[in-house]
Amino acid sequence: MRRLYPIVRALIVLGFIGTAVFLVFAPDTVAAHFNAAGEPDRYGSKYEALLLPAVSALMGGAFLLCARAAGKRGAALYERIFLWTALGEVALFHGIGAYAMWKMSGGGSGSGLNLAGGVDYLRLTSVLVGLLLVLLGNVMPKARRNGLFGVRTAWSLSGGEAWRKSQRFGGFASVAAGLLLALLGVVLEGWASLAALTAVLTLWALACVAASYRYSRCEKGGESEYSDHS
């Protein structure tokens, strides 16, 4: 598990190196946004490409700090969760960044900036976010009650049974939402893919909150019933 720390750090650095290579060879003005047909509809500075590795470094660094803190507390499971989340997040943003730079360079067209016909990066985002949700869904049911990871609401934290059932539901919901996002990313294009991504993530979050509320009420109801009979 300790070997994941240098791997994540190396990937973060690699993202900046790859972007630097792109900046050396790219023209000052590149296609900065693409429409649903994959054609450029806005041009901007090539330095906009630095945004993705910067965001990836910030998020990856935050997850590494959380993993380090969990390791110092002896919480090996949470340390592992944060490390794998960091690895998945950095890989996700690098994949999107690499594809975006390829498109900015005229990838998929053979000439100039005619980018029609390629898979747009909004599609790729949906697929990669879906795969990340599947990964998180597989570790969520194993999470013990904590203040950092999982379906964390006032209701899920109210009792041990409510927490356990909330994480189990959250795990299944995450895997289902992730698979759905990956499928929609393949079927839908452009902004339709982004709209589907937003809708699925919103429904997933609302479902997890509602489930934690239900499990908390059930647990408290059981305790009240037990108290009445004692």
C-alpha positions in Angstrom: 0.0 0.0 0.0 2.9 2.4 0.8 4.0 2.1 -2.8 0.9 3.9 -4.0 2.2 7.2 -2.5 5.1 7.6 -4.9 3.0 6.3 -7.8 0.3 9.0 -7.3 3.0 11.7 -6.9 4.8 10.5 -10.0 1.5 10.6 -12.0 0.8 14.1 -10.8 4.3 15.2 -12.0 3.8 13.3 -15.3 0.7 15.3 -15.9 2.6 18.5 -15.8 5.4 17.1 -17.9 3.0 16.0 -20.6 1.2 19.3 -20.6 4.6 21.1 -20.9 5.5 19.1 -24.0 2.1 20.0 -25.5 2.7 23.7 -24.7 6.1 23.6 -26.5 4.7 22.3 -29.7 1.2 23.8 -29.8 0.4 27.1 -31.4 -0.5 30.0 -29.2 -4.2 29.8 -30.1 -5.9 26.4 -30.0 -9.5 25.1 -30.1 -10.6 25.5 -26.4 -14.2 24.1 -26.7 -16.1 21.8 -28.9 -19.7 21.5 -29.8 -21.8 18.3 -29.8 -20.5 17.4 -33.3 -17.0 17.5 -32.0 -16.2 20.7 -34.0 -14.4 23.7 -32.3 -16.7 26.5 -31.4 -14.3 28.5 -29.3 -10.6 29.2 -29.6 -8.3 30.3 -26.7 -4.8 30.3 -25.3 -3.0 27.0 -25.2 -2.2 27.6 -21.6 -5.8 26.7 -20.7 -4.5 23.2 -20.9 -2.8 23.7 -17.6 -6.1 23.8 -15.8 -6.7 20.0 -15.7 -3.3 19.0 -14.3 -3.6 21.8 -11.8 -7.0 20.7 -10.6 -5.8 17.1 -10.6 -2.8 18.0 -8.5 -4.9 19.8 -5.9 -7.4 17.0 -5.6 -4.8 14.3 -5.6 -2.8 16.1 -3.1 -5.8 16.5 -0.8 -6.6 12.8 -1.0 -2.9 12.0 -0.2 -3.0 14.2 2.9 -6.2 12.4 4.0 -4.5 9.0 3.4 -1.4 10.1 5.4 -3.6 11.3 8.3 -5.6 8.0 8.3 -2.3 6.0 8.3 -1.0 7.9 11.3 -4.2 7.1 13.2 -3.8 3.4 12.3 -6.9 3.4 10.1 -5.4 1.2 7.3 -8.7 0.7 5.5 -9.3 4.4 5.2 -5.7 5.0 4.1 -6.2 2.5 1.4 -9.5 4.0 0.3 -8.0 7.5 0.0 -4.9 6.2 -1.8 -7.0 4.4 -4.4 -9.3 7.3 -4.8 -6.3 9.6 -5.3 -5.0 7.2 -8.0 -8.3 7.0 -9.7 -8.9 10.8 -9.6 -5.4 11.6 -11.1 -5.8 8.9 -13.8 -9.3 10.3 -14.6 -8.1 13.8 -15.1 -5.0 12.8 -17.0 -7.1 10.8 -19.4 -9.4 13.7 -20.0 -6.4 16.1 -20.3 -4.6 13.9 -22.7 -7.7 13.5 -24.9 -8.4 17.3 -24.8 -4.8 18.1 -25.8 -5.1 15.6 -28.6 -8.3 17.3 -29.8 -6.7 20.7 -29.5 -3.9 19.5 -31.7 -6.3 18.4 -34.4 -6.5 14.7 -33.4 -9.0 12.6 -35.2 -9.1 14.8 -38.2 -5.9 14.3 -40.1 -5.6 18.0 -40.8 -6.0 21.4 -39.1 -8.6 21.7 -36.4 -11.5 20.0 -38.2 -12.3 17.7 -35.2 -15.7 16.3 -36.3 -16.1 12.5 -35.9 -14.0 12.0 -32.8 -15.4 11.1 -29.4 -15.8 14.4 -27.5 -14.2 14.8 -24.1 -17.6 15.3 -22.4 -18.4 11.7 -23.4 -15.0 10.6 -22.0 -15.7 12.5 -18.7 -19.0 10.6 -18.3 -17.3 7.2 -18.8 -14.4 7.9 -16.5 -16.6 9.4 -13.7 -18.7 6.2 -14.1 -15.7 4.0 -13.7 -14.6 6.0 -10.6 -18.0 5.5 -9.0 -17.8 1.8 -9.6 -14.4 1.8 -7.8 -15.8 3.8 -4.9 -18.9 1.7 -4.7 -16.8 -1.4 -4.2 -15.0 0.0 -1.1 -17.9 2.0 0.4 -19.6 -1.0 2.1 -16.4 -1.8 4.0 -16.0 1.7 5.5 -16.4 1.9 9.3 -18.1 5.0 10.8 -15.8 7.9 10.3 -15.8 11.7 9.5 -14.2 11.6 6.1 -15.6 8.9 3.7 -18.8 7.3 2.7 -22.5 8.2 2.9 -22.0 10.8 5.6 -25.2 12.4 6.8 -26.6 13.2 10.3 -28.8 10.2 9.9 -26.1 7.7 8.8 -23.9 8.8 11.6 -26.7 8.4 14.2 -26.2 4.7 14.8 -24.1 1.7 13.9 -26.8 -0.1 12.0 -27.9 3.0 10.1 -24.2 3.6 9.1 -23.7 0.0 8.0 -26.9 -0.1 5.9 -26.3 3.4 4.4 -22.8 2.4 3.2 -24.1 -0.8 1.8 -26.9 1.1 -0.1 -24.4 3.7 -1.2 -22.0 1.0 -2.5 -24.7 -0.6 -4.6 -26.0 2.8 -5.8 -22.5 4.0 -6.7 -21.9 0.9 -8.8 -25.3 1.2 -10.5 -24.8 4.9 -11.2 -21.3 4.3 -12.4 -22.3 1.6 -14.9 -25.2 3.8 -16.1 -22.9 6.8 -16.6 -20.4 4.6 -18.5 -23.2 3.4 -20.8 -24.7 6.9 -21.3 -21.2 8.2 -22.1 -21.1 5.7 -25.0 -24.6 6.4 -26.2 -24.9 10.2 -25.8 -22.8 12.9 -27.2 -21.6 16.4 -26.2 -23.8 18.4 -23.9 -26.4 15.6 -23.7 -23.7 13.5 -22.0 -23.0 16.3 -19.6 -26.7 16.7 -18.8 -27.0 13.0 -18.2 -23.9 13.1 -15.9 -25.4 15.9 -13.8 -28.8 14.2 -13.6 -27.4 10.8 -12.6 -25.1 12.2 -9.9 -27.9 14.3 -8.5 -30.3 11.3 -8.3 -27.5 9.2 -6.8 -26.8 11.7 -4.1 -30.5 12.2 -3.3 -31.1 8.5 -3.1 -28.2 8.0 -0.7 -29.4 10.8 1.6 -33.0 9.4 1.5 -31.7 5.9 2.3 -29.7 7.1 5.3 -32.8 8.9 6.6 -34.9 5.8 6.3 -32.3 3.5 7.9 -31.9 6.0 10.8 -35.6 6.1 11.4 -35.9 2.3 11.3 -33.0 2.0 13.8 -34.5 4.6 16.2 -37.9 3.0 15.8 -36.4 -0.4 16.8 -34.7 1.1 19.8 -37.9 2.8 20.9 -39.9 -0.4 20.6 -37.2 -2.2 22.6 -37.3 0.4 25.3 -41.1 0.2 25.5 -41.0 -3.5 26.1 -38.2 -3.3 28.7 
